[in-house]
Amino acid sequence: MTQRLAMANGETLTYELTKKPIKNFNARIHGDGSVCVSAPKRASLADVERFLRDNWHKIQAQQARLQSQTQIVAPRDGETLRPRFEAALREVWQSIGDEALPYPKLRIRAMRSRWGSCCPQKASICLNSALGEVDEALLQYVLLHELAHFRHPNHSPAFWAYVAQCDSDYKAKRDALNGLSLTKQ
């Protein structure tokens, strides 16, 4: 249910309210800046408004951060990207030089919130087709990240040490990807 809340500074906050069987309030800010609030079933509208007023600065900060991000649109047809992605995968896999890592099967699809994912048990990697819009170094970082999960299926210190061993500049690439925002076409 769409609601509007007049703030003390004269601004109006429009938000989507959903009541759920939960204990705490939760506000999510989507890529387009819209706000969705989840509230406990028994919460009154006054309770929701109090929560929003108490968290107004956080909501504004998140909306500003999302506005400053560069929007990347994930193309629908990932198969046109296959030759580039396959070549990058081959290059990264060979540069790692870890014979314990199987050569993975590559899938490409548009994703809303991830650059890539993997399934070590099936030796497969799935890349977001939006990576077709980024430079080669960022594509290779995502591939390295997913391949590292074949050895360390988590984000433990050992995982990051392995990534750092393979690419000493990975933090800058990770930060560059974090500065981008995905939009599914």
Secondary structure as GFF3:
##gff-version 3
##sequence-region A 1 185
A	DSSP	beta_strand	2	6	.	.	.	ID=ss1
A	DSSP	beta_strand	12	20	.	.	.	ID=ss2
A	DSSP	beta_strand	26	29	.	.	.	ID=ss3
A	DSSP	beta_strand	35	40	.	.	.	ID=ss4
A	DSSP	alpha_helix	45	54	.	.	.	ID=ss5
A	DSSP	alpha_helix	56	68	.	.	.	ID=ss6
A	DSSP	beta_strand	70	74	.	.	.	ID=ss7
A	DSSP	three_ten_helix	78	81	.	.	.	ID=ss8
A	DSSP	alpha_helix	82	96	.	.	.	ID=ss9
A	DSSP	beta_strand	105	109	.	.	.	ID=ss10
A	DSSP	beta_strand	116	119	.	.	.	ID=ss11
A	DSSP	three_ten_helix	120	122	.	.	.	ID=ss12
A	DSSP	beta_strand	124	128	.	.	.	ID=ss13
A	DSSP	three_ten_helix	129	133	.	.	.	ID=ss14
A	DSSP	alpha_helix	136	151	.	.	.	ID=ss15
A	DSSP	alpha_helix	157	166	.	.	.	ID=ss16
A	DSSP	alpha_helix	170	178	.	.	.	ID=ss17
A	DSSP	beta_strand	180	184	.	.	.	ID=ss18
###
